[in-house]
Amino acid sequence: NGCSKLYTMVLGKNFARLDGANMFTGCNALTEVPTMSVYKGKNFAYMFDGCESLTEVPEMDVERADGSCAYMYHNCKSVTSFPYINSVGCKNFEFMYAGCESAISFESIRTGSGINFAHMYTNCKSATEFPMLDTYSGEDFSYMYSSCSSATSFPVIDTSKCTDFDHMYYSCESATSFPLINTSNGTYFGCMYSYCSSATTFP
């Protein structure tokens, strides 16, 4: 945490039980990270938060994560694509990729336990498309795709349990259409489609 002058690193092999939370937070000069075995790790929140010079991130198995992948790649501004991770244990995905403004593509990840998807892709302004996700348990999708200004369409996701749609597609100015989603349990819809200037119809 706070390793602002670290450019590269070599790690030992035995990281299976690693608690990755905040591990590289603020390492804004770091350009590469080696592959790590972290399959018994419990918490990966903020792991690469603010690694602005990092150009790629390793594949990881975080199957046993005990709840949070929040802010995991937040503000990794130079990464252009993100790999698949086995994140089936994560319940919180808020801000996971937010601010990854150079990212063009994202692999689908395992989100079947996810409850909070707020701001997950906020300001991923170079991405033209987003992956399908298992969001059956999701309750909060506020700002999920906010300011994803290059995307022309978005995937259908299960929002049957969602209560918060606030700013979900805010300022998605290149999108010409939006998927039909279930809003039957919704309570908050503020600015949900505001500044989506290319769309001619809405569901």
Solvent accessible surface area in square Angstrom, and as a share of the most:
residue,aa,sasa,rsa
1,N,122,0.63
2,G,52,0.50
3,C,37,0.22
4,S,55,0.36
5,K,173,0.73
6,L,61,0.30
7,Y,139,0.53
8,T,72,0.42
9,M,48,0.21
10,V,147,0.84
11,L,40,0.20
12,G,53,0.51
13,K,195,0.83
14,N,139,0.71
15,F,45,0.19
16,A,18,0.14
17,R,184,0.67
18,L,31,0.16
19,D,86,0.45
20,G,0,0.00
21,A,27,0.21
22,N,60,0.31
23,M,45,0.20
24,F,3,0.01
25,T,25,0.14
26,G,26,0.25
27,C,0,0.00
28,N,66,0.34
29,A,18,0.14
30,L,0,0.00
31,T,60,0.35
32,E,97,0.43
33,V,16,0.09
34,P,44,0.28
35,T,113,0.66
36,M,11,0.05
37,S,55,0.36
38,V,1,0.01
39,Y,88,0.33
40,K,48,0.20
41,G,1,0.01
42,K,111,0.47
43,N,53,0.27
44,F,0,0.00
45,A,10,0.08
46,Y,79,0.30
47,M,0,0.00
48,F,0,0.00
49,D,22,0.11
50,G,16,0.16
51,C,0,0.00
52,E,72,0.32
53,S,39,0.25
54,L,0,0.00
55,T,77,0.45
56,E,120,0.54
57,V,12,0.07
58,P,14,0.09
59,E,112,0.50
60,M,11,0.05
61,D,54,0.28
62,V,0,0.00
63,E,80,0.36
64,R,123,0.45
65,A,5,0.04
66,D,112,0.58
67,G,15,0.14
68,S,25,0.16
69,C,0,0.00
70,A,5,0.04
71,Y,43,0.17
72,M,0,0.00
73,Y,2,0.01
74,H,35,0.16
75,N,41,0.21
76,C,0,0.00
77,K,71,0.30
78,S,42,0.27
79,V,0,0.00
80,T,69,0.40
81,S,58,0.37
82,F,5,0.02
83,P,23,0.15
84,Y,95,0.36
85,I,1,0.00
86,N,21,0.11
87,S,0,0.00
88,V,38,0.22
89,G,17,0.16
90,C,0,0.00
91,K,98,0.42
92,N,37,0.19
93,F,0,0.00
94,E,43,0.19
95,F,46,0.19
96,M,0,0.00
97,Y,2,0.01
98,A,3,0.02
99,G,8,0.07
100,C,0,0.00
101,E,51,0.23
102,S,38,0.25
103,A,0,0.00
104,I,99,0.50
105,S,50,0.33
106,F,16,0.07
107,E,94,0.42
108,S,52,0.33
109,I,8,0.04
110,R,113,0.41
111,T,0,0.00
112,G,29,0.28
113,S,38,0.25
114,G,0,0.00
115,I,70,0.36
116,N,36,0.18
117,F,0,0.00
118,A,6,0.05
119,H,39,0.17
120,M,0,0.00
121,Y,1,0.00
122,T,24,0.14
123,N,54,0.27
124,C,0,0.00
125,K,92,0.39
126,S,41,0.27
127,A,0,0.00
128,T,71,0.41
129,E,115,0.51
130,F,15,0.06
131,P,18,0.12
132,M,123,0.55
133,L,15,0.07
134,D,78,0.40
135,T,2,0.01
136,Y,124,0.47
137,S,29,0.19
138,G,0,0.00
139,E,82,0.37
140,D,37,0.19
141,F,0,0.00
142,S,10,0.06
143,Y,61,0.23
144,M,0,0.00
145,Y,0,0.00
146,S,4,0.03
147,S,33,0.21
148,C,0,0.00
149,S,29,0.19
150,S,39,0.25
151,A,0,0.00
152,T,72,0.42
153,S,55,0.36
154,F,15,0.06
155,P,17,0.11
156,V,87,0.50
157,I,8,0.04
158,D,57,0.29
159,T,1,0.01
160,S,34,0.22
161,K,84,0.36
162,C,0,0.00
163,T,61,0.36
164,D,30,0.16
165,F,0,0.00
166,D,36,0.18
167,H,32,0.14
168,M,0,0.00
169,Y,0,0.00
170,Y,60,0.23
171,S,23,0.15
172,C,0,0.00
173,E,84,0.38
174,S,39,0.25
175,A,0,0.00
176,T,78,0.45
177,S,56,0.36
178,F,18,0.07
179,P,15,0.09
180,L,140,0.70
181,I,19,0.10
182,N,68,0.35
183,T,52,0.31
184,S,93,0.60
185,N,80,0.41
186,G,21,0.21
187,T,88,0.51
188,Y,129,0.49
189,F,86,0.36
190,G,37,0.36
191,C,63,0.38
192,M,17,0.08
193,Y,54,0.20
194,S,35,0.22
195,Y,158,0.60
196,C,8,0.05
197,S,94,0.61
198,S,47,0.30
199,A,15,0.11
200,T,125,0.73
201,T,97,0.56
202,F,96,0.40
203,P,80,0.50
